[in-house]
Amino acid sequence: MIRIKIVYKRTVIKGKTMECAKCDKKLCANGKNCCKEISEKIMKEYKKDENLKIATVSSYIEGTYYMKKNRLEEIIEFCKLMEYKKIGIAFCIGLENEAKILDKILSNYFKTYSICCKVCGIDKDKLNLTKINPNNKESMCNPIGQAEILNKKETDLNIIVGLCIGHDILFQKYSRAPTTTFLVKDRVLAHNPVGALYSKYYLKKMLKNFKE
């Protein structure tokens, strides 16, 4: 890996950590190669059959349906072009209605399998996990179980619907099928986490040196 840092608004290569978010020019969008050291290795990976197919289909969807299809429509189109037959839906119990609607739509095109986060009903006390209400009995979220069940179904793609932070990480770690996220959980911002970046009031709270 290489390190990118800003010097007089110029991107220079130094060290081992990328800092592209701090680069003002993004010359890579016009063909500049800031990481020649790994380009050859990366291209070898893209030329592998599955990776090349995903990259080709993704680029086709981007170029053909730019500003024309929403995320759900893009997922459906992607799965069709990839010739996926079995789709898994790993959802949070708090978003069961959204999962039900998504499953109803996707089942018109594919065989779907939907797995709730509380599957297996494992008591939090078994792993000494923190409860929302210490006085109540609570089942733990079980992302590893969700992944393993979908693995047994041999799904072609798994879709995450509102799994908690950390639980989504474990699910992706154990899922054999590639995964994509349809809905990110944010209990405070109505499941719109990027809203935190659009609110100047919230940014004032999060960034000590924020200026309007």
C-alpha positions as CSV (number, residue, x, y, z in Angstrom):
1,M,0.0,0.0,0.0
2,I,1.0,3.6,-0.4
3,R,0.3,6.8,1.4
4,I,-1.3,9.9,-0.1
5,K,-1.0,13.3,1.6
6,I,-1.8,16.8,0.6
7,V,1.0,19.3,0.1
8,Y,-0.1,22.7,-1.3
9,K,-3.2,20.9,-2.6
10,R,-1.0,18.4,-4.5
11,T,-1.3,14.7,-4.1
12,V,2.1,13.1,-3.5
13,I,3.0,9.5,-2.9
14,K,4.7,8.8,0.4
15,G,4.5,6.0,3.0
16,K,2.0,3.2,3.2
17,T,-1.5,4.7,3.9
18,M,-4.0,6.1,1.4
19,E,-5.6,9.5,2.1
20,C,-7.6,10.1,-1.0
21,A,-10.4,11.9,0.9
22,K,-8.0,14.7,1.5
23,C,-7.0,15.1,-2.1
24,D,-8.6,18.1,-3.8
25,K,-7.9,17.2,-7.5
26,K,-8.8,13.5,-7.9
27,L,-6.7,13.3,-11.1
28,C,-7.2,9.6,-11.1
29,A,-10.6,10.2,-12.5
30,N,-8.9,11.5,-15.7
31,G,-6.3,8.6,-15.8
32,K,-3.5,9.6,-13.5
33,N,-2.0,6.5,-11.8
34,C,-1.0,7.3,-8.2
35,C,-0.4,3.7,-7.3
36,K,1.7,2.1,-10.1
37,E,3.3,-0.3,-7.6
38,I,0.1,-2.3,-7.3
39,S,-1.6,-1.7,-10.7
40,E,-0.2,-4.9,-12.3
41,K,-1.4,-7.1,-9.4
42,I,-4.8,-5.5,-9.4
43,M,-5.3,-6.0,-13.1
44,K,-4.6,-9.7,-12.7
45,E,-7.3,-9.9,-10.1
46,Y,-9.8,-8.1,-12.4
47,K,-9.1,-10.6,-15.2
48,K,-10.3,-13.5,-13.1
49,D,-13.6,-14.8,-14.5
50,E,-15.9,-13.9,-11.6
51,N,-14.3,-10.6,-10.9
52,L,-14.3,-9.6,-14.6
53,K,-18.0,-10.5,-14.9
54,I,-19.0,-8.4,-11.8
55,A,-16.9,-5.5,-13.0
56,T,-18.4,-5.7,-16.5
57,V,-22.0,-5.9,-15.3
58,S,-21.4,-3.1,-12.7
59,S,-20.0,-0.8,-15.4
60,Y,-22.8,-1.6,-17.8
61,I,-25.5,-0.7,-15.1
62,E,-23.7,2.5,-14.2
63,G,-23.3,3.6,-17.9
64,T,-26.7,2.5,-19.1
65,Y,-28.9,3.4,-16.1
66,Y,-27.1,6.4,-14.7
67,M,-29.8,8.6,-12.9
68,K,-32.5,6.3,-14.4
69,K,-32.8,3.4,-11.9
70,N,-32.9,3.5,-8.1
71,R,-30.8,1.1,-5.9
72,L,-33.5,-1.6,-5.8
73,E,-33.9,-1.6,-9.5
74,E,-30.1,-1.7,-10.0
75,I,-29.9,-4.7,-7.6
76,I,-32.5,-6.5,-9.7
77,E,-30.8,-5.7,-12.9
78,F,-27.4,-6.7,-11.6
79,C,-28.7,-10.1,-10.4
80,K,-30.4,-10.8,-13.7
81,L,-27.2,-9.9,-15.7
82,M,-25.1,-12.0,-13.3
83,E,-27.6,-14.9,-13.9
84,Y,-28.2,-15.2,-10.1
85,K,-31.0,-17.5,-9.2
86,K,-31.0,-17.6,-5.4
87,I,-31.0,-14.4,-3.3
88,G,-30.6,-14.3,0.5
89,I,-32.0,-11.5,2.6
90,A,-30.4,-11.0,6.0
91,F,-32.5,-8.6,7.9
92,C,-32.9,-7.0,11.3
93,I,-36.1,-7.8,13.2
94,G,-36.7,-4.1,13.6
95,L,-37.0,-3.8,9.8
96,E,-39.2,-6.8,9.2
97,N,-41.8,-4.8,7.3
98,E,-39.1,-3.5,4.9
99,A,-37.7,-7.0,4.5
100,K,-41.2,-8.4,3.8
101,I,-41.7,-5.9,1.0
102,L,-38.3,-6.4,-0.4
103,D,-38.7,-10.2,-0.4
104,K,-42.1,-9.8,-2.1
105,I,-40.6,-7.8,-4.9
106,L,-37.4,-9.9,-5.4
107,S,-39.4,-13.1,-5.3
108,N,-41.0,-12.1,-8.6
109,Y,-37.6,-12.5,-10.2
110,F,-35.6,-14.9,-8.0
111,K,-35.8,-17.7,-5.4
112,T,-35.5,-15.8,-2.1
113,Y,-34.5,-16.9,1.4
114,S,-34.9,-14.4,4.2
115,I,-33.3,-14.8,7.6
116,C,-34.2,-12.7,10.7
117,C,-31.3,-11.5,13.0
118,K,-32.8,-13.3,16.0
119,V,-32.7,-16.7,14.3
120,C,-32.0,-19.6,16.8
121,G,-33.3,-17.4,19.7
122,I,-29.9,-17.5,21.6
123,D,-30.1,-15.8,25.0
124,K,-27.7,-12.8,25.4
125,D,-26.8,-14.2,28.8
126,K,-25.0,-17.1,27.3
127,L,-22.3,-14.8,26.0
128,N,-22.7,-12.1,28.7
129,L,-23.8,-9.6,26.1
130,T,-25.2,-6.1,26.9
131,K,-29.0,-5.9,27.0
132,I,-31.1,-2.9,25.9
133,N,-33.1,-3.5,29.1
134,P,-31.2,-5.4,31.8
135,N,-34.4,-6.6,33.4
136,N,-35.7,-8.3,30.3
137,K,-34.9,-11.6,28.6
138,E,-33.3,-10.8,25.2
139,S,-32.2,-12.9,22.3
140,M,-28.9,-11.9,20.7
141,C,-28.5,-10.9,17.1
142,N,-27.1,-13.9,15.3
143,P,-25.3,-12.8,12.1
144,I,-23.1,-15.8,12.0
145,G,-26.2,-18.0,12.1
146,Q,-27.8,-15.9,9.3
147,A,-24.7,-16.4,7.1
148,E,-24.4,-20.1,7.8
149,I,-28.1,-20.8,7.0
150,L,-27.8,-18.9,3.7
151,N,-24.6,-20.7,3.0
152,K,-26.5,-24.0,3.2
153,K,-29.0,-22.7,0.8
154,E,-26.1,-21.9,-1.6
155,T,-27.4,-18.4,-2.4
156,D,-25.8,-16.5,-5.2
157,L,-26.0,-13.1,-3.5
158,N,-26.9,-12.0,0.0
159,I,-28.5,-8.7,0.7
160,I,-28.2,-6.9,4.1
161,V,-31.2,-5.1,5.4
162,G,-30.5,-3.0,8.5
163,L,-28.1,-5.3,10.4
164,C,-26.5,-3.5,13.3
165,I,-23.0,-2.2,13.1
166,G,-20.7,-5.1,13.9
167,H,-23.4,-7.7,13.1
168,D,-23.1,-6.7,9.4
169,I,-19.4,-7.2,9.6
170,L,-19.7,-10.7,11.1
171,F,-22.3,-11.6,8.5
172,Q,-20.1,-10.5,5.6
173,K,-17.2,-12.3,7.2
174,Y,-19.0,-15.7,7.3
175,S,-21.1,-15.3,4.1
176,R,-19.8,-17.5,1.3
177,A,-21.8,-15.6,-1.3
178,P,-20.9,-12.0,-2.2
179,T,-23.0,-9.4,-0.3
180,T,-24.5,-6.0,-0.9
181,T,-26.2,-3.7,1.5
182,F,-29.7,-2.4,0.6
183,L,-30.4,-0.6,3.9
184,V,-28.1,0.6,6.6
185,K,-29.4,0.9,10.1
186,D,-29.4,4.2,11.8
187,R,-32.0,4.4,14.6
188,V,-31.4,8.1,15.2
189,L,-31.5,9.3,11.6
190,A,-34.4,7.2,10.2
191,H,-31.9,4.8,8.6
192,N,-30.2,7.6,6.6
193,P,-26.7,7.7,8.1
194,V,-25.3,10.1,5.5
195,G,-27.7,12.7,7.0
196,A,-25.1,13.2,9.7
197,L,-22.8,14.7,7.0
198,Y,-25.4,17.0,5.6
199,S,-26.5,18.7,8.9
200,K,-24.3,21.7,9.8
201,Y,-25.7,21.4,13.4
202,Y,-24.5,17.8,13.7
203,L,-21.2,18.6,12.1
204,K,-20.6,21.4,14.6
205,K,-21.1,18.8,17.3
206,M,-18.8,16.2,15.7
207,L,-16.1,18.5,14.3
208,K,-14.5,20.9,16.8
209,N,-13.1,23.2,14.1
210,F,-16.1,23.1,11.7
211,K,-16.9,26.4,10.0
212,E,-20.0,27.3,8.1
